[in-house]
Amino acid sequence: MKIATQAAQVGLDRETRTGAVTVPIYQTATFRHPGLGQSTGYDYARSGNPTREALEVGMATLDGGARGFAYASGMAAITSLMFLFRQGDHLVVTEDLYGGSYRLFEKLFQQFGLSFSYVDTSDLEAVRAALQPNTRALFVESLTNPLLKVADVAALAALCKDRGLLCIVDNTFLTPYLLRPLDLGADIAIYSGSKYLAGHNDTVCGLVTVKDPTLAELVYFHQNGAGAVLGPQDSWLTVRGIKTLHVRMDRQQENAQALATWLSSHPKVGKVYYPGLKDHPGHELMAERGTGFGAMIAFEVTEPELVNQLLMKTQLISFAESLGGVESLITFPQVQTHADIEPETLKRLGINHLLLRLSVGIEDKDDLIADLAQAFEGD
């Protein structure tokens, strides 16, 4: 089946007693045993819950993995994966990644003896040059946050395989609908399920899919041991969101293409970052590897005062963090999503005082353009 059909069917066959089409919310912490030494397959909800399992099995299906795992947040998912490494291990990481991931690596895991090198993962040779004798993994964003650089996941995964490294791909911006990292050779894919997968700005969720069954067993051991699992209510909300993933993303991409094209010709915009534009450096690679360009846009305005003007004057587009929901959002990465990265690093990367990030929703594209137009005018 095509992924749109798979997404719509997530959780459909999970309830055999009543035939409920929607997977029930099993709001329980524990499960009754049928007898001494016997189990229904569920014992304690941290170890397994039928609602969460419906989501985890559905994600594994969408991504072509052996197993899927659902966590209390995207950061909880990444934290759990860091338990795969030991003191003295080194990871190569995308340099312009989400600021929360950077904070986790630099402020928390460095004190436990892990080390990290940050490189442009759209440059295969830069990644190769960053490898060290103690390197154990590559952590790459398939489409970076916020500068939207495109990583060649297949080439990076091949490099990891040659060197015996884990290839971990944060695929939040693209989802399995637009790119399947495990099909391209990655070992693990990560998602902030709060974003496009849940899709309605009402759920905090992290998701992981793993290709190899043996590695998946180890990931499950860490998930169960650390316990940062997703609750049944949020699992149900995420299942509900995934069912319309393809419909939402098709509309969001259409809108994003229109907004990016409009912004590119605006006299008060200096630069637009969107891989769907033909002059984007990663345009051809994304067209080859994936099935779309996503719905995130970053752009630089020509004057600093325009930043606050746009944030305050947009009416349909909300000034808010996060992304991927049906409502369009605008953020200022330098002081919001990437505030934990050192100023000199932000400047070098181009995450500057003129850069804004748009998460394009499902509203009518003409209304979104009109909203930006009036905000630029400042009336």
Order of alpha helices (4+ residues) and beta strands (2+ residues): alpha-alpha-beta-alpha-beta-alpha-beta-alpha-beta-alpha-beta-alpha-beta-beta-alpha-alpha-alpha-beta-alpha-beta-alpha-beta-beta-alpha-beta-alpha
